[in-house]
Amino acid sequence: MFGLLAPGTGTQLAEALARASIPRHVESVLLADARREATRDGDRHPYDIEAISTTFRASVRVTCDECESEVLPAGTPVYVVAMRGHFSCNTCSPPRGRTVRPGTVVTLVYIAATMFRTSFGLGHAYPNLRTAGTPVRLDAPSARRRHR
């Protein structure tokens, strides 16, 4: 099979492929790691855990609107996970004399091909995952949802 792509459509194709649904077995891996991270950061019962399949460039726009990152090529397929809870970064190493404030949202970014986590974010604003993909709910709705 042969095909021709117009200039610039390679990135568009990569983004379309990256936005494909997340396989069930990957959902399980993402949920387990998200829960481990939440427990490590002080909340054993995170909620509103969602994930998207997207590209690295789109993940940077969603998780850190003002950031620029060249950790990976822009079209690299990644998974982004976001969750709510009450978190303290117990593994962060802030500069001397500074502290990392607690947050209510954690974001995690994984390279899709290897499931290697490339990014951790702690803050208060839940990202609009729909701007970069179709969110998949990883956790079952629970009573804690009322804490929004």
C-alpha positions as a Markdown table, in Angstrom:
| # | Residue | x | y | z |
|---|---|---|---|---|
| 1 | Met | 0.0 | 0.0 | 0.0 |
| 2 | Phe | 1.4 | 3.4 | -1.0 |
| 3 | Gly | 0.2 | 6.8 | 0.0 |
| 4 | Leu | 1.2 | 10.4 | -0.3 |
| 5 | Leu | 0.8 | 13.0 | 2.5 |
| 6 | Ala | 0.7 | 16.7 | 1.9 |
| 7 | Pro | 3.4 | 18.6 | 3.7 |
| 8 | Gly | 2.6 | 19.1 | 7.4 |
| 9 | Thr | 0.1 | 16.3 | 7.5 |
| 10 | Gly | 2.4 | 13.8 | 9.2 |
| 11 | Thr | 1.9 | 15.6 | 12.6 |
| 12 | Gln | -1.8 | 15.7 | 12.0 |
| 13 | Leu | -1.8 | 11.9 | 11.3 |
| 14 | Ala | 0.2 | 11.3 | 14.4 |
| 15 | Glu | -2.2 | 13.3 | 16.5 |
| 16 | Ala | -5.2 | 11.5 | 15.1 |
| 17 | Leu | -3.6 | 8.1 | 15.8 |
| 18 | Ala | -2.7 | 9.1 | 19.3 |
| 19 | Arg | -6.2 | 10.1 | 20.1 |
| 20 | Ala | -7.4 | 6.6 | 19.5 |
| 21 | Ser | -9.1 | 4.9 | 22.5 |
| 22 | Ile | -7.1 | 3.6 | 25.4 |
| 23 | Pro | -6.8 | -0.3 | 25.5 |
| 24 | Arg | -8.4 | -1.8 | 28.6 |
| 25 | His | -5.2 | -3.4 | 29.8 |
| 26 | Val | -3.5 | 0.0 | 29.6 |
| 27 | Glu | -6.4 | 1.6 | 31.5 |
| 28 | Ser | -5.7 | -0.9 | 34.4 |
| 29 | Val | -2.0 | 0.0 | 34.4 |
| 30 | Leu | -2.7 | 3.7 | 34.4 |
| 31 | Leu | -5.3 | 3.4 | 37.2 |
| 32 | Ala | -2.9 | 1.3 | 39.4 |
| 33 | Asp | 0.0 | 3.7 | 38.9 |
| 34 | Ala | -2.3 | 6.8 | 39.6 |
| 35 | Arg | -3.5 | 5.2 | 42.8 |
| 36 | Arg | 0.1 | 4.4 | 43.9 |
| 37 | Glu | 1.1 | 8.0 | 43.2 |
| 38 | Ala | -1.9 | 9.4 | 45.1 |
| 39 | Thr | -1.1 | 7.2 | 48.1 |
| 40 | Arg | 2.6 | 8.3 | 48.0 |
| 41 | Asp | 1.3 | 11.9 | 47.9 |
| 42 | Gly | -1.0 | 11.5 | 50.9 |
| 43 | Asp | -4.4 | 10.6 | 49.5 |
| 44 | Arg | -5.3 | 6.9 | 49.5 |
| 45 | His | -8.7 | 7.7 | 47.8 |
| 46 | Pro | -8.2 | 9.9 | 44.8 |
| 47 | Tyr | -11.3 | 10.5 | 42.6 |
| 48 | Asp | -12.3 | 11.8 | 39.2 |
| 49 | Ile | -9.4 | 9.8 | 37.7 |
| 50 | Glu | -9.5 | 10.3 | 33.9 |
| 51 | Ala | -7.1 | 9.6 | 31.1 |
| 52 | Ile | -6.6 | 10.6 | 27.4 |
| 53 | Ser | -4.5 | 9.3 | 24.6 |
| 54 | Thr | -2.9 | 12.2 | 22.8 |
| 55 | Thr | 0.5 | 13.5 | 21.6 |
| 56 | Phe | 3.3 | 14.9 | 23.7 |
| 57 | Arg | 2.7 | 18.4 | 22.2 |
| 58 | Ala | -1.0 | 18.3 | 23.2 |
| 59 | Ser | -0.1 | 16.9 | 26.6 |
| 60 | Val | 2.1 | 19.9 | 27.3 |
| 61 | Arg | -0.7 | 22.3 | 26.3 |
| 62 | Val | -3.2 | 20.5 | 28.6 |
| 63 | Thr | -1.0 | 20.1 | 31.7 |
| 64 | Cys | 1.1 | 23.2 | 31.6 |
| 65 | Asp | -0.4 | 25.9 | 29.4 |
| 66 | Glu | 2.6 | 28.2 | 29.7 |
| 67 | Cys | 5.3 | 25.6 | 29.6 |
| 68 | Glu | 7.6 | 24.7 | 26.7 |
| 69 | Ser | 9.1 | 21.2 | 26.7 |
| 70 | Glu | 11.3 | 19.4 | 24.2 |
| 71 | Val | 11.6 | 16.2 | 26.3 |
| 72 | Leu | 10.0 | 14.2 | 23.5 |
| 73 | Pro | 9.2 | 14.8 | 19.8 |
| 74 | Ala | 5.9 | 16.7 | 19.5 |
| 75 | Gly | 4.0 | 13.8 | 17.8 |
| 76 | Thr | 5.0 | 11.1 | 20.3 |
| 77 | Pro | 1.9 | 9.3 | 21.5 |
| 78 | Val | 1.3 | 9.7 | 25.3 |
| 79 | Tyr | -1.3 | 9.1 | 27.9 |
| 80 | Val | -2.3 | 11.9 | 30.3 |
| 81 | Val | -3.9 | 11.0 | 33.6 |
| 82 | Ala | -5.6 | 13.6 | 35.9 |
| 83 | Met | -7.1 | 13.0 | 39.3 |
| 84 | Arg | -8.5 | 15.0 | 42.3 |
| 85 | Gly | -7.7 | 14.6 | 45.9 |
| 86 | His | -5.7 | 16.2 | 48.7 |
| 87 | Phe | -2.0 | 15.8 | 47.8 |
| 88 | Ser | 1.4 | 16.8 | 49.2 |
| 89 | Cys | 4.4 | 16.1 | 47.1 |
| 90 | Asn | 6.4 | 13.9 | 49.5 |
| 91 | Thr | 9.1 | 13.1 | 46.9 |
| 92 | Cys | 9.7 | 16.6 | 45.5 |
| 93 | Ser | 13.0 | 18.3 | 46.1 |
| 94 | Pro | 12.4 | 22.1 | 46.1 |
| 95 | Pro | 15.3 | 24.5 | 46.1 |
| 96 | Arg | 16.8 | 25.3 | 49.5 |
| 97 | Gly | 14.5 | 27.5 | 51.6 |
| 98 | Arg | 11.4 | 26.8 | 49.4 |
| 99 | Thr | 8.5 | 24.4 | 49.9 |
| 100 | Val | 6.1 | 22.7 | 47.6 |
| 101 | Arg | 2.5 | 23.6 | 48.5 |
| 102 | Pro | -0.2 | 21.0 | 48.8 |
| 103 | Gly | -2.5 | 20.6 | 45.8 |
| 104 | Thr | -5.9 | 19.1 | 44.9 |
| 105 | Val | -5.0 | 17.9 | 41.4 |
| 106 | Val | -2.2 | 15.6 | 40.1 |
| 107 | Thr | -1.4 | 15.1 | 36.5 |
| 108 | Leu | 0.8 | 12.3 | 35.1 |
| 109 | Val | 2.1 | 11.8 | 31.5 |
| 110 | Tyr | 3.3 | 8.4 | 30.1 |
| 111 | Ile | 5.0 | 7.5 | 26.9 |
| 112 | Ala | 2.4 | 5.2 | 25.3 |
| 113 | Ala | 4.9 | 2.8 | 23.7 |
| 114 | Thr | 6.8 | 2.1 | 27.0 |
| 115 | Met | 4.5 | 3.3 | 29.8 |
| 116 | Phe | 7.4 | 5.3 | 31.1 |
| 117 | Arg | 6.2 | 8.3 | 33.1 |
| 118 | Thr | 7.7 | 11.5 | 31.9 |
| 119 | Ser | 5.8 | 14.1 | 33.9 |
| 120 | Phe | 4.3 | 14.8 | 37.3 |
| 121 | Gly | 2.2 | 17.9 | 38.0 |
| 122 | Leu | 0.7 | 19.1 | 41.3 |
| 123 | Gly | -1.7 | 22.0 | 41.4 |
| 124 | His | -5.3 | 23.1 | 41.9 |
| 125 | Ala | -6.8 | 23.3 | 38.4 |
| 126 | Tyr | -8.2 | 20.2 | 36.8 |
| 127 | Pro | -7.1 | 20.2 | 33.2 |
| 128 | Asn | -9.6 | 20.3 | 30.3 |
| 129 | Leu | -8.6 | 16.9 | 28.9 |
| 130 | Arg | -11.2 | 17.2 | 26.1 |
| 131 | Thr | -9.0 | 19.8 | 24.4 |
| 132 | Ala | -6.5 | 17.0 | 23.6 |
| 133 | Gly | -8.5 | 13.8 | 23.4 |
| 134 | Thr | -11.5 | 11.9 | 24.6 |
| 135 | Pro | -11.4 | 11.4 | 28.4 |
| 136 | Val | -11.8 | 7.8 | 29.7 |
| 137 | Arg | -13.0 | 7.5 | 33.3 |
| 138 | Leu | -10.6 | 5.1 | 35.1 |
| 139 | Asp | -12.2 | 5.0 | 38.5 |
| 140 | Ala | -15.8 | 4.1 | 39.3 |
| 141 | Pro | -17.9 | 7.0 | 40.5 |
| 142 | Ser | -17.9 | 7.2 | 44.3 |
| 143 | Ala | -19.3 | 9.1 | 47.2 |
| 144 | Arg | -16.2 | 11.4 | 47.3 |
| 145 | Arg | -17.3 | 13.1 | 44.0 |
| 146 | Arg | -19.4 | 15.5 | 46.1 |
| 147 | His | -16.1 | 17.0 | 47.4 |
| 148 | Arg | -15.6 | 18.9 | 44.1 |
